[in-house]
Amino acid sequence: AMGRLATRAALLLVCAVSVAAADLYTLVLNDDGRSGNCRGNGGSTDKVDAKIKKLGTQVECSAECDRLSSCVGYTYSPVSENCAIHGNGMSGSCSRAGKSHLDECGTCSIAGKTTRSSCGSCSIRPSSGPGWTETENFCASRLDAVWTPGVWTASTWTPPGNGWTSESYSTVHVHMVDGAAGAYCYDKYPYDGVAQCKSTLETDRDQGEHLCQREVDVKQNQTRCALGCIFSLATPRTEKEPRKPPSCVGREDLKCSEKFNAKATADDCVSPCAFVAPPTKKPLWTAAHDPILHLAGWEKELRSWGDAVGNPNEKGMIGECRVQGNGVKPLNSKWCRGVLGRAPGSTCTASNGMSVGLQEGCAQACLDDPSGSCVGYAHSSFSCILYSPFADKHLVHHNGDTWNPDARTTEPCISYDSPRGCKTIDTSKPDPSFICIILKTNPDRWLAWGPTGKREDVSLSIITSGVKKDTYTEDVQRALRLRIAALAFVNSTSDDDSQVVLTVSEKDVLSTYEGKEVVLDFVVAANASTVTAMKKLLDAQVSTSAMANAHLKTFLPNKALVAAVHPSGAGTWPGIKTEIIIIIVVSCVVAIALSVGLAWKFLMRKAKIEAQQMHFEVSGDAHNDVDEDLHGIVPHFSIQEMENMNKDIESNLKSHRIGTLVFKNEEHNDIQNEEHNTEVGKKSASLTDM
């Protein structure tokens, strides 16, 4: 037996000497064949300790990892040129011995609490499942939890220099990727995330051909891979890549890899080989989200429920945006680093001048989205994710910032069933460092663009063929107005079309179609703050005939079809025609003048009657009172006088002259009335003298 062991040891030594160490990298892929940002074995949110900098090429990024013995891999994004170097101590160093990441750089007043984020106690303890620690971050992610902090005494933390920024995490090995499009993860040591069998004679970590590991790889076979997961054999070392261990992968909820690695034990190793257990899956949430801001136009943060809940994921937690019933799969989006929000190395900035590492900056970046179709965002202090069905196709923002695409098959809805087959964001994937917030789906959403400015409407012209204008009945037109109102989020209720007007006309505008087409001219109410955003929103949904048919076909008359669409532009809300306005103004002036004239006539007539009454009363005192009942206070006019008064009224009614002409006419009538009154006075006097 001793002889066999000696021979075995000799073979191991020869193997170790004969195979030269080299920095070879493996492109890490997920089950869908996609790479992404490097992650540990704790899932897509288990980030790896890193330092980050913009480097022009992947070669430069790889060379930096080659230069550092503690580098375990790197992530490179060609579009944004971000290079993340991963490994223990990459994010900086602590003055306290044995402390390698920022969250543990110090001491806590509570015994057993070794990190700043866990220095305290939460009124609601985490479940017994793996992956959750009683930290301030976890407590902050629960609506009804209260955190009682301990006293944390920080030691000195020194970040990386030479223009590198840090993202400090306790995970220091690369095991998997998050699948984000535009990012590529390269692992230098494929075995450091799985169970290993090593000899003390083997010194190089990338010596994948050693006998110890090959023996344990044989025992890690398909029988240890759970049902529903996919098993792959170990692959030999090549000139470009190191040896890769056997793998067992599948849906995240099946925990294929985690269970597979857990089945490797010390019994798999034979002396002089020694067993090295895989790293414990225990991600530490080091960046609880700051107090959440509730901004105008936005809903409150979404929290986990439905299939986003399960050990260890708690119900009612904040996290990245997801869709219920979709297996907690990521949605179509794009992302950009915030680098702790306030750091000068922030990658992306919104139009309000804020880094996307700040919540206000991330929210504004969603409003800035060139596609006009951003429906919400997920935010943490180090990253901003924008969700849109077209997010991966509109990466360059107004200021030249280039975002990283994350193309997914599941598209978030802009509005109801827009685009067709989309899914509505309604839950979160638990992660205390992220919040998910979406825009409101009613007219209040437009408050996100700021205070209401002056009225500026939006026009949309849709050309249809197949039927005549008369088929567009009032019911059809109302249905079309309601649909456009819903797409533009200007309807307070499902039957509110007050903010949309539609003009239907028949014109020969398309040479490719025979006869005339029916043109539907919509105008949607907007203002100076929202007009640009509303144009983009409508264009994102109905800017082509195919898109317009998808949304409007069911509301058009039978056999009608959208043939063309003019892009949204400035609109004018239809008003009253100029001719009608002139008629109304003239009518109002005439009515006022006529009223004044009649009132003046009435007052003059009343004054004359009162004068006559006074005259009759005086003359009655001078004579016998016998005739008082017959002639007392009742005025007497001749037939001629009554006819003259009637002529005056008729002349006034028939007159359509306005302004000074009317008053000149009245002045002329007043002169006649004075002459007439003189005659009446004479007659009255002669009567009293009798």
Number of C-alpha atoms within 10 A of each C-alpha: 6 7 8 9 13 12 12 17 19 13 14 22 16 13 17 19 13 9 13 10 13 15 18 20 21 17 18 23 18 14 13 8 8 18 23 25 26 34 26 26 25 21 18 17 19 25 27 31 29 29 24 24 18 20 17 15 14 18 11 14 23 21 11 15 21 17 10 12 9 15 23 24 31 29 28 28 22 17 14 19 17 21 27 31 29 32 25 21 23 28 27 22 21 20 14 15 8 10 19 23 23 26 21 23 23 19 18 21 14 15 9 9 19 18 22 23 24 27 23 20 18 19 12 14 14 18 14 10 11 15 19 20 20 22 26 25 23 31 25 21 23 17 11 10 14 14 18 11 18 17 12 20 11 18 15 12 19 12 18 17 11 6 12 19 24 22 21 26 26 24 25 27 27 30 25 26 29 23 26 23 21 22 25 24 28 27 25 26 24 26 24 21 21 22 25 26 26 24 21 11 16 17 12 12 13 23 22 21 17 20 20 24 23 19 15 24 21 14 15 24 17 18 10 17 22 18 12 12 17 16 22 14 15 16 13 13 15 9 7 10 19 24 21 19 24 21 21 23 21 19 14 15 10 14 16 22 23 19 15 24 22 14 13 23 16 15 9 21 21 16 13 16 23 18 21 16 17 18 18 16 17 16 21 23 25 22 21 21 21 16 8 10 11 13 15 16 19 21 17 16 21 23 26 26 20 14 18 25 18 14 13 14 21 22 19 19 27 29 26 27 32 28 25 19 12 13 14 21 18 21 24 23 29 26 27 24 25 28 25 21 25 15 13 12 18 20 22 27 25 23 14 11 11 20 29 33 26 24 28 18 23 31 26 22 26 25 22 19 24 19 22 24 28 26 24 26 27 28 30 29 23 21 24 30 30 31 28 26 26 23 27 22 15 17 20 13 18 13 10 10 15 19 25 25 24 23 21 17 11 19 25 30 21 26 18 15 14 21 20 12 12 17 23 19 22 17 28 31 29 29 23 25 25 29 29 26 28 24 23 19 22 15 16 17 17 26 16 18 17 12 13 13 12 10 14 18 23 23 22 23 19 22 22 24 21 17 17 16 18 12 14 19 12 10 10 14 20 18 18 25 24 24 20 25 25 22 21 25 21 25 22 16 13 10 14 15 21 14 20 25 21 21 12 17 16 17 13 12 14 15 8 7 12 10 14 19 22 26 24 22 17 23 25 28 23 26 18 16 19 22 23 18 22 26 23 19 21 21 22 19 21 25 21 18 19 17 19 20 19 17 21 18 17 13 18 19 18 11 9 19 21 24 21 20 21 16 16 22 18 15 18 15 17 10 7 7 8 9 9 10 12 11 11 12 12 15 14 12 15 18 14 14 20 21 12 14 19 16 12 13 18 12 12 14 14 12 12 15 16 14 14 19 15 14 18 21 15 13 16 18 10 10 13 9 12 10 10 15 9 9 14 18 17 13 15 13 11 9 8 8 15 10 10 14 16 11 12 16 14 11 14 19 12 9 13 15 17 17 11 10 12 19 16 13 15 19 12 11 18 15 11 14 17 11 12 15 14 12 13 17 16 12 15 18 14 10 11 15 10 6
